[in-house]
Structure formats: C-alpha cells, structure tokens
Amino acid sequence: MKRIILVSTLVFATLAPCARSALAQVCSANNVVCITPNQANLDAFASGLGMSSDQLTSRLLEQVDGLFQASNVGTFLRDFQNAQSFSTKGLGVDYASEATLAEVGATFSFASNLDKAYKPSGSYTDPPLAGGGLNFSLMGGLGLGLIGLDPVMLFGNWFKGSASLGQLNGDYQNWGLHGQLRLLGPSRSTSATKLLVRWGGIAITSGADYSRLTISTNKQIKSTLSIPSDIGASGAVAFTSDVNGNLNFTVSQTTWSVPLEVTTSLRLLSLVTVYGGLGMDFQLGGGSDMRIDMDNASVTNKASGANLGTVSVHAGGHANPSTARLREIVGVQLSFMDLVRFFAQANVTGDSPVLTSIALGLRLAI
C-alpha cells in the first residue's frame, strides 16, 4: 500500500511571543503550539547542530505541530473519518453466497490510509492517532425464497463496544441494514449446484450504514522528535506530556452513508468462491471533531537528558466526511459442507489518499 503520511504544511515564517503568558514563550504562527525555552540548554543543543537557537525553536514548534496535526486539523479529521467509515464496508453483507435461506456470522475489519500512527520508539510527524479504523460487527441474513422472492436477501449488522489501545480509550458503534437482489444467478434448488464451475450472476446491494467513534486520552504521551540541521547532522528530542494530567485529547465522529454495490462471483464446486465488483458510498451525514488542550509538556535532549523547555498545544477543529467515494471489492470464500463459510475481503479506493479495508469473517448458513 502506498505510504502516505500527513505532514503539516504550516510555514513558520516568524516567531512571535505567545499571548497566553507573560513568560518568555515563543509560539507558532497560528499560536496553537508554544514553547517556553530553557535557554542555556537550548543554546548548547542548537550549537551542536550548527544552527541558531531561533532556528531550533522553530523546528521544535514545527515537529510538535506535526505530531498532533495541530495546524492540519481539517484534513486530518476528514481522512481519519473516511477511514473509520470505510472500515464498516462489507461487515454485514454476503457477496459470495447464492440465495441462502438464512445465515449468521461475525466480521472483523481494518482500514487505513496512513502508516501506523503512534510509535513510542520514534515517531516524527505522526499524530497520536492516524487515518485508520478498526471495526467488528455481528451480522444476520434472511432470504425471501420462502415467499417466492428467491433472488432477494435482507441483511442486518450491529455492534457496540469500547477498548483501550496504549494511551487511547475508544467507544464505538456500528449498524447497517441492506437489501440484495441477485440477477441471472442459479437457484439453490437447481441442478446448477452440481456443476464444477458456475457463475453466481449479478448482485445489486444497497442500504444504510451508521458508524460512531469517540477517542480520548488523559494519559501521558511520549514520542521522539528528529531535528535535522543545515549541516547534515540531526538530534533526537524526547517529547513527554505532563504526568499531572494536564492533557485533554478527544476525537468524536459520526458517519451516515448509503452504499450502492454491484458484484459478481464464480464458484468452484461447493468449496471456493471468488467475487468482486464496484461500490459507491454516499456519505450523507455526520462529522468529526477534535480538541487538544495540553500544558507543561517537556522537550529534552535525548542524548544528554537536558531539558530544552516546556510546550503547550491548544487546537481544535471540525470536518465533514467526503461526500462520495468509489471503491473496488474483491474477496474469496471457503465453504465446508456449504454450512460453515470463512471469507477474506478487500475494499480499495483509487483516489487520494488511497484507502484499503481488509475484512475477515465467519458465517454459518443454511
């Protein structure tokens, strides 16, 4: 997958005194990141890198800004929400089976448009969370063959839970309702089930998806910042948020979407089915909000442990998800006695940034 990292584009043309304090603070151009330097240690570290103290201060501000995406909130939130919404696709629909009477199952999925975000051993410009999403859902499907509508199936999926990952706490919920119409495919009651290879016809699926995610932390955040110099050297700076809990980091997002999918499948005996197609997701509602309030974080020379100063970050923003996204669907399903079914499925967008969602699941069907 193409490696994409959201890097802040803010240019720190000037360093201005921060309006929040009468101390000798220096802030980024938009005043969201401020540093109170420990001047003697800062001067010594800057000298070792062959730069001035002002240059080092500017680069420290830029690195901390990039770590939290403080000046890039809108783009970051939109891409993160797109990824989280994308991870719900395919959780509750069976694209491989042919007019099943009834089925139940569970699906796990992961979607990403960024590299892994929080890297305690050395994150440079990655925020504490990135444009990736995890999801899990329980599903059920019911065919309408009993009332003479053999090509039609109805699906529903739902899950609600909470989890902790490192210093992040999350609450999430998803549900979906979908209908699927299969055209030109064989019925389960026909002799086509005895063919070595058979085509499953064309399936048209649509419905509604809902996804909600809230992430927060008040724990300590640690990371490593790399400070390049103009002479080819670089220095490592340890960033550590205040141990006394002077940190509020929250992200809340909700997405309503309507998918429209056209897929087809090919089955070998009753063992392996491969399927694929195209889907369009119309994200018609919701939004994403982020708030960062952090004071008294420290930046230190990682080699010597010398304190370079204290940092504050105060930023927030709101973004809406992308209105519509086209995706490709491809998957494979393994069947045992046509009752137990394992499947793996990928959804991929071709636009920028690229999104990839991988879903793994188990279904029991009759």
DRENDO-1510 file (C-alpha; in Angstrom, 1 decimal, always signed):
<recs>
REC; n; res; u; v; w
REC; 1; MET; +0.0; +0.0; +0.0 .
REC; 2; LYS; +1.3; +3.4; -0.9 .
REC; 3; ARG; +2.9; +5.0; +2.1 .
REC; 4; ILE; +1.1; +8.3; +2.9 .
REC; 5; ILE; +1.9; +10.5; +5.9 .
REC; 6; LEU; +0.0; +13.6; +6.6 .
REC; 7; VAL; +2.7; +16.3; +7.2 .
REC; 8; SER; +1.8; +19.7; +8.4 .
REC; 9; THR; +2.3; +22.4; +5.8 .
REC; 10; LEU; +2.4; +25.3; +8.1 .
REC; 11; VAL; +5.4; +27.5; +7.4 .
REC; 12; PHE; +6.8; +29.1; +10.5 .
REC; 13; ALA; +8.0; +32.4; +8.9 .
REC; 14; THR; +8.3; +34.3; +12.1 .
REC; 15; LEU; +8.4; +33.5; +15.8 .
REC; 16; ALA; +6.0; +35.7; +17.9 .
REC; 17; PRO; +5.6; +36.0; +21.6 .
REC; 18; CYS; +2.7; +33.9; +22.8 .
REC; 19; ALA; -0.3; +35.9; +24.1 .
REC; 20; ARG; -1.2; +33.3; +26.7 .
REC; 21; SER; +1.6; +34.0; +29.1 .
REC; 22; ALA; +3.9; +36.8; +30.2 .
REC; 23; LEU; +6.8; +34.3; +30.3 .
REC; 24; ALA; +9.4; +34.2; +27.5 .
REC; 25; GLN; +7.3; +31.9; +25.4 .
REC; 26; VAL; +7.6; +31.5; +21.6 .
REC; 27; CYS; +4.6; +30.3; +19.5 .
REC; 28; SER; +3.9; +29.0; +16.1 .
REC; 29; ALA; +2.5; +31.5; +13.6 .
REC; 30; ASN; -1.1; +30.5; +14.4 .
REC; 31; ASN; -0.5; +30.4; +18.2 .
REC; 32; VAL; -1.6; +26.8; +18.6 .
REC; 33; VAL; +1.9; +25.5; +19.8 .
REC; 34; CYS; +4.0; +27.4; +22.2 .
REC; 35; ILE; +7.3; +26.7; +23.9 .
REC; 36; THR; +9.0; +28.2; +27.0 .
REC; 37; PRO; +12.7; +27.5; +26.3 .
REC; 38; ASN; +15.3; +26.6; +28.8 .
REC; 39; GLN; +17.7; +29.0; +27.1 .
REC; 40; ALA; +21.1; +27.7; +28.2 .
REC; 41; ASN; +20.3; +24.1; +27.3 .
REC; 42; LEU; +18.6; +25.1; +24.1 .
REC; 43; ASP; +21.6; +27.2; +23.0 .
REC; 44; ALA; +24.0; +24.3; +23.6 .
REC; 45; PHE; +21.9; +21.8; +21.7 .
REC; 46; ALA; +21.4; +24.3; +18.8 .
REC; 47; SER; +25.2; +24.9; +18.6 .
REC; 48; GLY; +25.9; +21.2; +18.4 .
REC; 49; LEU; +23.5; +21.0; +15.4 .
REC; 50; GLY; +25.1; +24.0; +13.7 .
REC; 51; MET; +22.1; +26.2; +13.9 .
REC; 52; SER; +20.8; +29.2; +15.8 .
REC; 53; SER; +18.6; +29.0; +18.9 .
REC; 54; ASP; +15.8; +30.6; +16.9 .
REC; 55; GLN; +16.1; +28.0; +14.1 .
REC; 56; LEU; +16.0; +25.2; +16.6 .
REC; 57; THR; +13.0; +26.7; +18.4 .
REC; 58; SER; +11.2; +27.0; +15.0 .
REC; 59; ARG; +11.9; +23.4; +14.2 .
REC; 60; LEU; +10.8; +22.2; +17.6 .
REC; 61; LEU; +7.5; +24.0; +17.1 .
REC; 62; GLU; +7.1; +22.5; +13.7 .
REC; 63; GLN; +7.7; +19.0; +14.9 .
REC; 64; VAL; +5.3; +19.2; +17.8 .
REC; 65; ASP; +2.7; +20.7; +15.5 .
REC; 66; GLY; +3.1; +17.8; +13.1 .
REC; 67; LEU; +2.9; +15.3; +16.0 .
REC; 68; PHE; -0.6; +16.4; +16.9 .
REC; 69; GLN; -1.6; +17.7; +13.4 .
REC; 70; ALA; -2.5; +20.9; +15.2 .
REC; 71; SER; -2.4; +23.1; +12.1 .
REC; 72; ASN; -3.7; +20.4; +9.8 .
REC; 73; VAL; -6.9; +19.5; +11.8 .
REC; 74; GLY; -9.4; +19.7; +8.9 .
REC; 75; THR; -7.5; +17.4; +6.5 .
REC; 76; PHE; -6.5; +15.0; +9.3 .
REC; 77; LEU; -10.1; +14.7; +10.6 .
REC; 78; ARG; -11.6; +14.2; +7.2 .
REC; 79; ASP; -9.1; +11.4; +6.2 .
REC; 80; PHE; -9.5; +9.8; +9.6 .
REC; 81; GLN; -13.2; +9.8; +9.4 .
REC; 82; ASN; -13.2; +8.4; +5.8 .
REC; 83; ALA; -11.0; +5.5; +7.0 .
REC; 84; GLN; -13.2; +4.7; +10.0 .
REC; 85; SER; -16.4; +4.8; +7.9 .
REC; 86; PHE; -14.6; +2.8; +5.2 .
REC; 87; SER; -13.9; +0.0; +7.8 .
REC; 88; THR; -17.6; -0.6; +8.1 .
REC; 89; LYS; -18.0; -1.6; +4.5 .
REC; 90; GLY; -18.7; -5.3; +3.9 .
REC; 91; LEU; -19.3; -6.0; +7.6 .
REC; 92; GLY; -22.9; -7.1; +7.2 .
REC; 93; VAL; -23.4; -8.3; +3.6 .
REC; 94; ASP; -22.6; -11.7; +1.9 .
REC; 95; TYR; -21.4; -11.1; -1.6 .
REC; 96; ALA; -20.4; -14.8; -2.3 .
REC; 97; SER; -23.4; -16.9; -1.4 .
REC; 98; GLU; -26.3; -17.6; -3.8 .
REC; 99; ALA; -29.8; -17.1; -2.4 .
REC; 100; THR; -29.0; -18.5; +1.0 .
REC; 101; LEU; -32.1; -19.1; +3.2 .
REC; 102; ALA; -30.6; -17.8; +6.4 .
REC; 103; GLU; -27.2; -17.0; +7.9 .
REC; 104; VAL; -25.5; -15.5; +10.9 .
REC; 105; GLY; -21.9; -14.5; +11.4 .
REC; 106; ALA; -19.2; -12.1; +12.6 .
REC; 107; THR; -16.7; -9.9; +10.8 .
REC; 108; PHE; -13.6; -8.0; +11.8 .
REC; 109; SER; -12.1; -5.3; +9.6 .
REC; 110; PHE; -9.3; -2.8; +9.5 .
REC; 111; ALA; -9.0; +0.2; +7.2 .
REC; 112; SER; -6.0; +2.5; +6.8 .
REC; 113; ASN; -4.8; +5.4; +4.7 .
REC; 114; LEU; -1.7; +6.1; +6.8 .
REC; 115; ASP; +1.2; +4.4; +8.4 .
REC; 116; LYS; +0.8; +3.3; +12.0 .
REC; 117; ALA; +0.4; +6.4; +14.0 .
REC; 118; TYR; +1.7; +6.3; +17.5 .
REC; 119; LYS; +5.3; +4.9; +17.6 .
REC; 120; PRO; +6.7; +5.1; +21.2 .
REC; 121; SER; +10.2; +4.2; +19.9 .
REC; 122; GLY; +10.4; +7.1; +17.5 .
REC; 123; SER; +7.5; +9.0; +15.9 .
REC; 124; TYR; +8.5; +12.1; +13.9 .
REC; 125; THR; +5.5; +13.7; +12.3 .
REC; 126; ASP; +2.8; +11.2; +13.1 .
REC; 127; PRO; -0.1; +12.2; +15.4 .
REC; 128; PRO; -1.1; +10.1; +18.4 .
REC; 129; LEU; -3.8; +8.5; +16.1 .
REC; 130; ALA; -3.9; +8.3; +12.4 .
REC; 131; GLY; -6.3; +7.8; +9.5 .
REC; 132; GLY; -7.0; +4.2; +10.2 .
REC; 133; GLY; -10.1; +2.4; +11.6 .
REC; 134; LEU; -10.9; -0.9; +13.3 .
REC; 135; ASN; -14.3; -2.4; +13.3 .
REC; 136; PHE; -16.2; -5.5; +14.4 .
REC; 137; SER; -19.8; -6.4; +13.8 .
REC; 138; LEU; -22.3; -9.2; +14.2 .
REC; 139; MET; -24.5; -9.9; +11.2 .
REC; 140; GLY; -27.5; -11.9; +10.0 .
REC; 141; GLY; -29.1; -12.5; +6.7 .
REC; 142; LEU; -32.5; -13.8; +5.6 .
REC; 143; GLY; -33.5; -15.0; +2.1 .
REC; 144; LEU; -37.0; -14.3; +0.9 .
REC; 145; GLY; -37.3; -17.6; -1.1 .
REC; 146; LEU; -40.0; -18.8; +1.3 .
REC; 147; ILE; -42.3; -16.1; +0.0 .
REC; 148; GLY; -41.4; -16.6; -3.7 .
REC; 149; LEU; -38.6; -13.9; -3.8 .
REC; 150; ASP; -35.7; -16.3; -4.2 .
REC; 151; PRO; -33.2; -13.7; -5.6 .
REC; 152; VAL; -33.7; -11.3; -2.7 .
REC; 153; MET; -31.9; -11.3; +0.7 .
REC; 154; LEU; -32.1; -8.9; +3.6 .
REC; 155; PHE; -29.1; -8.3; +5.9 .
REC; 156; GLY; -28.5; -6.6; +9.2 .
REC; 157; ASN; -25.4; -6.0; +11.3 .
REC; 158; TRP; -24.7; -4.3; +14.7 .
REC; 159; PHE; -22.1; -3.9; +17.4 .
REC; 160; LYS; -21.3; -1.6; +20.2 .
REC; 161; GLY; -18.2; -1.7; +22.4 .
REC; 162; SER; -15.2; +0.0; +24.0 .
REC; 163; ALA; -11.5; -0.7; +24.0 .
REC; 164; SER; -8.1; +0.8; +25.1 .
REC; 165; LEU; -5.1; +0.9; +22.8 .
REC; 166; GLY; -2.0; +2.2; +24.5 .
REC; 167; GLN; -2.9; +5.6; +26.0 .
REC; 168; LEU; -6.1; +5.9; +23.9 .
REC; 169; ASN; -9.6; +5.0; +25.1 .
REC; 170; GLY; -12.3; +4.4; +22.5 .
REC; 171; ASP; -16.0; +3.8; +22.3 .
REC; 172; TYR; -17.5; +2.7; +19.0 .
REC; 173; GLN; -20.8; +1.6; +17.5 .
REC; 174; ASN; -21.9; +0.5; +14.0 .
REC; 175; TRP; -25.1; -0.8; +12.4 .
REC; 176; GLY; -26.3; -1.4; +8.9 .
REC; 177; LEU; -29.4; -2.5; +7.0 .
REC; 178; HIS; -29.1; -3.8; +3.4 .
REC; 179; GLY; -31.0; -5.5; +0.7 .
REC; 180; GLN; -29.5; -7.5; -2.1 .
REC; 181; LEU; -31.1; -8.5; -5.4 .
REC; 182; ARG; -29.3; -11.3; -7.3 .
REC; 183; LEU; -30.0; -11.4; -11.1 .
REC; 184; LEU; -29.2; -14.2; -13.6 .
REC; 185; GLY; -27.7; -16.5; -10.9 .
REC; 186; PRO; -28.6; -20.1; -10.2 .
REC; 187; SER; -31.1; -21.0; -7.5 .
REC; 188; ARG; -30.0; -23.4; -4.7 .
REC; 189; SER; -32.7; -25.8; -5.8 .
REC; 190; THR; -31.5; -26.2; -9.4 .
REC; 191; SER; -29.1; -28.7; -10.8 .
REC; 192; ALA; -26.6; -26.0; -11.3 .
REC; 193; THR; -25.3; -26.7; -7.8 .
REC; 194; LYS; -23.7; -29.9; -9.2 .
REC; 195; LEU; -21.6; -28.1; -11.8 .
REC; 196; LEU; -17.8; -28.0; -11.5 .
REC; 197; VAL; -17.7; -24.2; -12.1 .
REC; 198; ARG; -20.6; -21.9; -12.1 .
REC; 199; TRP; -21.3; -18.2; -12.3 .
REC; 200; GLY; -23.2; -16.6; -9.5 .
REC; 201; GLY; -24.9; -13.9; -11.5 .
REC; 202; ILE; -25.0; -10.2; -10.8 .
REC; 203; ALA; -25.8; -8.9; -7.2 .
REC; 204; ILE; -27.0; -5.4; -6.6 .
REC; 205; THR; -26.8; -4.3; -2.9 .
REC; 206; SER; -27.8; -1.1; -1.2 .
REC; 207; GLY; -29.0; +0.1; +2.2 .
REC; 208; ALA; -27.7; +2.3; +5.1 .
REC; 209; ASP; -24.6; +2.3; +7.3 .
REC; 210; TYR; -24.0; +4.1; +10.5 .
REC; 211; SER; -20.7; +4.4; +12.3 .
REC; 212; ARG; -19.8; +6.3; +15.5 .
REC; 213; LEU; -16.4; +6.5; +17.2 .
REC; 214; THR; -15.2; +8.5; +20.2 .
REC; 215; ILE; -11.5; +8.5; +21.2 .
REC; 216; SER; -10.0; +10.3; +24.2 .
REC; 217; THR; -6.9; +10.2; +26.5 .
REC; 218; ASN; -5.8; +11.9; +29.6 .
REC; 219; LYS; -2.7; +9.7; +30.0 .
REC; 220; GLN; +0.9; +10.6; +29.4 .
REC; 221; ILE; +2.0; +10.7; +25.7 .
REC; 222; LYS; +5.7; +10.1; +24.8 .
REC; 223; SER; +7.4; +10.4; +21.5 .
REC; 224; THR; +10.7; +11.1; +19.8 .
REC; 225; LEU; +11.2; +14.1; +17.5 .
REC; 226; SER; +14.0; +14.2; +15.0 .
REC; 227; ILE; +15.5; +17.6; +14.5 .
REC; 228; PRO; +17.5; +17.9; +11.2 .
REC; 229; SER; +20.2; +20.6; +10.8 .
REC; 230; ASP; +21.5; +22.5; +7.8 .
REC; 231; ILE; +24.9; +20.8; +8.2 .
REC; 232; GLY; +23.6; +17.3; +7.7 .
REC; 233; ALA; +23.5; +16.4; +11.4 .
REC; 234; SER; +20.4; +15.6; +13.4 .
REC; 235; GLY; +19.4; +15.4; +17.0 .
REC; 236; ALA; +16.8; +13.4; +18.8 .
REC; 237; VAL; +14.4; +15.2; +21.2 .
REC; 238; ALA; +12.2; +13.3; +23.7 .
REC; 239; PHE; +8.7; +14.7; +23.9 .
REC; 240; THR; +6.8; +13.9; +27.1 .
REC; 241; SER; +3.4; +15.3; +28.2 .
REC; 242; ASP; +2.8; +16.3; +31.8 .
REC; 243; VAL; +2.5; +13.5; +34.3 .
REC; 244; ASN; +0.0; +15.5; +36.3 .
REC; 245; GLY; -2.8; +15.1; +33.7 .
REC; 246; ASN; -2.6; +18.5; +32.0 .
REC; 247; LEU; -3.8; +16.9; +28.8 .
REC; 248; ASN; -7.2; +16.7; +27.1 .
REC; 249; PHE; -7.2; +14.9; +23.7 .
REC; 250; THR; -10.6; +14.0; +22.2 .
REC; 251; VAL; -11.9; +13.0; +18.8 .
REC; 252; SER; -15.6; +12.3; +18.1 .
REC; 253; GLN; -17.0; +11.3; +14.8 .
REC; 254; THR; -20.3; +10.1; +13.3 .
REC; 255; THR; -21.0; +9.0; +9.7 .
REC; 256; TRP; -24.2; +8.1; +7.9 .
REC; 257; SER; -23.7; +6.6; +4.4 .
REC; 258; VAL; -25.6; +4.8; +1.7 .
REC; 259; PRO; -23.7; +2.2; -0.3 .
REC; 260; LEU; -24.6; +1.1; -3.8 .
REC; 261; GLU; -22.7; -2.1; -4.9 .
REC; 262; VAL; -22.7; -4.2; -8.0 .
REC; 263; THR; -20.8; -7.5; -7.6 .
REC; 264; THR; -20.4; -10.9; -9.3 .
REC; 265; SER; -19.0; -14.3; -8.2 .
REC; 266; LEU; -17.5; -17.5; -9.6 .
REC; 267; ARG; -17.7; -20.8; -7.7 .
REC; 268; LEU; -15.6; -24.0; -7.9 .
REC; 269; LEU; -17.7; -27.0; -6.8 .
REC; 270; SER; -19.0; -26.1; -3.4 .
REC; 271; LEU; -15.6; -25.2; -1.9 .
REC; 272; VAL; -14.2; -21.9; -3.2 .
REC; 273; THR; -15.9; -18.8; -4.3 .
REC; 274; VAL; -14.2; -15.7; -5.7 .
REC; 275; TYR; -16.1; -12.5; -6.0 .
REC; 276; GLY; -15.6; -8.8; -6.9 .
REC; 277; GLY; -17.2; -5.7; -8.1 .
REC; 278; LEU; -17.6; -1.9; -7.6 .
REC; 279; GLY; -19.3; +0.1; -4.8 .
REC; 280; MET; -20.1; +3.8; -4.4 .
REC; 281; ASP; -20.5; +5.2; -0.9 .
REC; 282; PHE; -22.6; +8.3; -0.5 .
REC; 283; GLN; -21.7; +9.7; +2.9 .
REC; 284; LEU; -24.7; +11.9; +3.5 .
REC; 285; GLY; -24.3; +13.0; +7.1 .
REC; 286; GLY; -22.2; +13.2; +10.2 .
REC; 287; GLY; -19.0; +15.0; +11.1 .
REC; 288; SER; -15.7; +14.8; +13.1 .
REC; 289; ASP; -14.5; +17.0; +15.9 .
REC; 290; MET; -11.1; +17.1; +17.6 .
REC; 291; ARG; -9.9; +19.1; +20.7 .
REC; 292; ILE; -6.4; +19.2; +22.1 .
REC; 293; ASP; -5.5; +21.1; +25.3 .
REC; 294; MET; -2.1; +20.3; +26.7 .
REC; 295; ASP; +0.2; +22.3; +29.0 .
REC; 296; ASN; +3.6; +21.7; +30.7 .
REC; 297; ALA; +4.8; +19.0; +28.3 .
REC; 298; SER; +8.6; +18.8; +28.2 .
REC; 299; VAL; +11.1; +18.5; +25.4 .
REC; 300; THR; +14.6; +17.2; +26.3 .
REC; 301; ASN; +17.8; +16.4; +24.6 .
REC; 302; LYS; +17.5; +12.6; +24.3 .
REC; 303; ALA; +21.3; +12.0; +24.4 .
REC; 304; SER; +22.1; +14.1; +27.5 .
REC; 305; GLY; +18.7; +14.4; +29.2 .
REC; 306; ALA; +19.0; +18.2; +29.3 .
REC; 307; ASN; +15.6; +20.0; +29.4 .
REC; 308; LEU; +15.1; +22.2; +26.4 .
REC; 309; GLY; +11.8; +23.8; +27.6 .
REC; 310; THR; +8.1; +23.2; +28.2 .
REC; 311; VAL; +5.5; +23.1; +25.5 .
REC; 312; SER; +1.7; +23.8; +25.3 .
REC; 313; VAL; -0.7; +22.8; +22.5 .
REC; 314; HIS; -4.2; +24.3; +22.2 .
REC; 315; ALA; -6.1; +23.4; +19.0 .
REC; 316; GLY; -9.4; +22.1; +17.7 .
REC; 317; GLY; -11.5; +21.8; +14.6 .
REC; 318; HIS; -14.4; +20.2; +12.7 .
REC; 319; ALA; -14.6; +18.4; +9.4 .
REC; 320; ASN; -17.2; +16.6; +7.3 .
REC; 321; PRO; -16.6; +13.3; +5.5 .
REC; 322; SER; -16.0; +13.1; +1.8 .
REC; 323; THR; -19.4; +13.2; +0.0 .
REC; 324; ALA; -18.9; +10.1; -2.2 .
REC; 325; ARG; -16.2; +7.6; -2.7 .
REC; 326; LEU; -15.9; +4.9; -5.4 .
REC; 327; ARG; -14.3; +1.6; -4.3 .
REC; 328; GLU; -13.3; -1.8; -5.6 .
REC; 329; ILE; -14.4; -5.0; -3.9 .
REC; 330; VAL; -12.6; -8.3; -4.1 .
REC; 331; GLY; -12.9; -11.4; -1.9 .
REC; 332; VAL; -12.6; -15.2; -1.5 .
REC; 333; GLN; -14.8; -17.5; +0.5 .
REC; 334; LEU; -14.1; -21.1; +1.6 .
REC; 335; SER; -17.1; -23.3; +2.3 .
REC; 336; PHE; -17.3; -26.5; +4.3 .
REC; 337; MET; -20.4; -28.7; +3.6 .
REC; 338; ASP; -21.9; -25.4; +2.4 .
REC; 339; LEU; -22.7; -24.6; +6.0 .
REC; 340; VAL; -19.6; -23.1; +7.5 .
REC; 341; ARG; -18.0; -20.3; +5.5 .
REC; 342; PHE; -14.7; -18.4; +6.0 .
REC; 343; PHE; -14.1; -15.3; +3.9 .
REC; 344; ALA; -11.5; -12.6; +3.4 .
REC; 345; GLN; -12.4; -9.4; +1.6 .
REC; 346; ALA; -10.6; -6.2; +0.5 .
REC; 347; ASN; -12.1; -2.8; -0.4 .
REC; 348; VAL; -9.9; -0.3; -2.1 .
REC; 349; THR; -10.3; +3.3; -3.3 .
REC; 350; GLY; -8.3; +4.6; -6.1 .
REC; 351; ASP; -8.4; +8.2; -5.3 .
REC; 352; SER; -6.1; +10.1; -3.0 .
REC; 353; PRO; -5.4; +9.3; -0.2 .
REC; 354; VAL; -5.7; +5.6; -1.0 .
REC; 355; LEU; -7.9; +3.7; +1.4 .
REC; 356; THR; -7.7; -0.1; +2.0 .
REC; 357; SER; -10.0; -2.1; +4.1 .
REC; 358; ILE; -9.4; -5.8; +4.9 .
REC; 359; ALA; -12.3; -7.8; +6.4 .
REC; 360; LEU; -12.1; -11.3; +7.8 .
REC; 361; GLY; -15.2; -13.2; +8.9 .
REC; 362; LEU; -17.0; -16.5; +9.6 .
REC; 363; ARG; -20.6; -17.3; +8.7 .
REC; 364; LEU; -23.0; -20.2; +9.4 .
REC; 365; ALA; -25.6; -20.6; +6.7 .
REC; 366; ILE; -28.4; -22.9; +5.5 .
</recs>
